[in-house]
Amino acid sequence: MSASQSNSKPFFETIRKSFVDVPVDASHDNAIATTDFLEAAESLTTLFDQLGSVAFTPVKNDMLGNIKKVRDRQLAAPADSESLQSLVVNELKTKKHTAAEGLLWLVRGLDFTAQALRHNDSNPSDELSASFRTSYNSTLKPHHSFLIKPIFSAAMSATPYRKDFYSKMGVDQGKGQESLRAWLKALEKQVSILKEFQGRKEAKW
């Protein structure tokens, strides 16, 4: 990010799509709009660039790979994929689960990011590394193999100091802090909806 950005708009006001703007249809079992959600998830991955270390490149690429799996299914069957939930259910009817599995891992990655930032926001004395490590242990680590764990562990250790990170992002005070919290609240809500859905029989393979 250029130095000028931190002096203008906060990061969460410059991204292409915010989770705040993703439609969630409460009247249809909290159906989450596929296109908007995937765009918001892609926008989230640019946050890893702000952490300023190549150690986060595998984390970002893993998330982008899972976004692609979901989008490929959406492009192949758009009428059956308007919401994430319908995309999964309809793909499973074809005896395939590439996108469903991609979404499962994507949600885990989003949950990891959300919990890390929530923990850090709620614990002002903690550095990012502690918050990301705490989140990793409760979200992704139980699902990772011994080959993957060191890659993510390296990323946890490569996080910048919290004051530098929040200043660079333009979210260290006032309006910027409000935009972070609004984005985070919307992300947490959608992750919670999807985790509940993925626990249902209709979403399993």
N, C-alpha and C positions, 0 to 999 in steps of 0.2 A: 504494500500500500504506500502511496506517496505521502510525504509529510503533510501535504496540503489537505488530504482527505480528513485527517484527524482534526483539522482546524475548520472544516466545513460540516458536512453531514455525518452523523454517526454511522458506523458500518451497517447496522440493521435497517437503515433507511436508504441505503445505496444498492442493496442486493436486488436481483431480478425479481424474486418472488419470496415473500415472507409467509411463514406458516399462519400468521394472523389473517392472511388473505385467501387461505385455502377453504373452499366451501365444505361444510360438514352438515349433512341433511339429517337433523334430529328426527324428522317425521318419517324417515326411512332407515331406521336402525343405525343412525349416525354414519350414513354412507359418506365416504371421503372421496372427493373428486380426484380421479387418477392424474390427469394432466397437471393440475395445479399442485398437487402433492409432490409429484416427481420434480417439478420445477423448483419448488421450495427446498426439496432435499438436495438438488444440485447446487442451489445457492448456499446451502449450509456447508457444503464441502469446501467452499472458498474460505471458510473460517479457518480451516487447517493451514491455509497459506499464510494467514496472519500470525500463526504460531512461530513462523520464522525458522523452521528446521526441516531438512529433508527427511528427518526421521518420521515425520507424519505423512510422507508421500504414500507409503503402503496402506495406511489407514484410509486416506482419501481415495486411492485407487480401488480399494476393496468396496467402499461405499458406491463409487461410480459404476463399478462392475455390476453390483446388485440393482442399481437404478436401471441399467441397460437391460437386464433380464426382464424386469417388469415392463419397461417400455416396449421391448420387442413383442411381448405378448399383446400389449395394447394395440400396437400397429397391425398385428396379424388378425386381431378380432376386435375392432373398435366398438362395435355395437354391444359386445358382451363385457366391455371393460370400462364403462363410464365411471364406475366407482372401484376403489381397490378391492372392496369385498366381493363385488360381482365378478371382477377379473379373476380372483382366486377360485371362487366357486365354479365358474364356467371353465377355467383351465383344468381343474381337477376332474370335471366330467369327461374330458378328453383322455383321461388316464395319464396326463403329464403333470409335472409339478415344478418345472424350471422357474417360472415367475413366482409361484407361491413360495418356493424356497428362497428365491432372491429377496422377496419382500420380508420374509422371516429374518434374514440376516441384516437387511436394511434397517428394520425396526430395532434390532439389537444395537446396531451402530448409532442410530439416532438416540436411543435410550441412553447409551453410554455418554454421548455428548451432552444430552439434556441433564443427566444426573451430575455430571462433572461441573457444569456451569451453575446448576442450582446449588450444589454443595459449596462451591466457591463464593457464590453470591450470599449465601446464608452464613458463611464463616469467613468474615473479612480478614481474619488474621492468618488464614491458610494460603499457602502458595498454590499456584495452578497444579504443580506436579503432584501435590498431596491429594487434591480434589480429583484429578484425572485417575490417579492410581486407585483411590477409594471406589470410584465409579467403575473402573475396569474390573476390579475384583468381584463386583456384584452383578455385572451385566455380561461382558464378553468372555472373561477369563474361563468360566465354567464350560464354555462351548469350544474353546480353542485347544488345538493340539500342542504338544511340547515344542513343535517346530515354529509355530506362530507366536506363542507367548513371548519369546525374547524380542521379537520385532516390535510388538506393542509396548513391551517394557522399556525399550529404548526410546520410544516416542514419549512415554510418560516422563522420562528423565530429561527430555530435551525441551520441555516447556519453558517459556520465558518467565521472568518475574511478573507477578500479577499487576503491579503498578505500571509496568512498561506495556504489558498486553492491553490493559483497559484504556490506557492513554492513547495507544496507537489505534485502537478501534473506535476511539471517540465515545466510549461508553463509561467513562470513569465518574461522571456526575450528571445531574440534571436530566435534560431531555434524552441524552444518550443512554443513561441508565434506565430510564423509563422504556425506551424502545427495546432494550435488551430483555427486560422483564416481561414485556408484552409478547415478544417473539418466543421467549422461553415458555411462558404459560400456554401459548397456543400449541407449541411443539409437544409439550408434556401431555396435553389433552388428547392430541391425535395419536401419540404413542400408546397412551392408555387404552384408547378405543381399539386400536389395532392389536394390542396384546390380548385384550379380552376376546376379540374376534378369532385370533389365531389359536386360542385355547379351546375353541368349539370343535365339535366333531366334523362339521361341514368344511372346516378349513384344514383338516389333516389329510395326509396321504399315507 
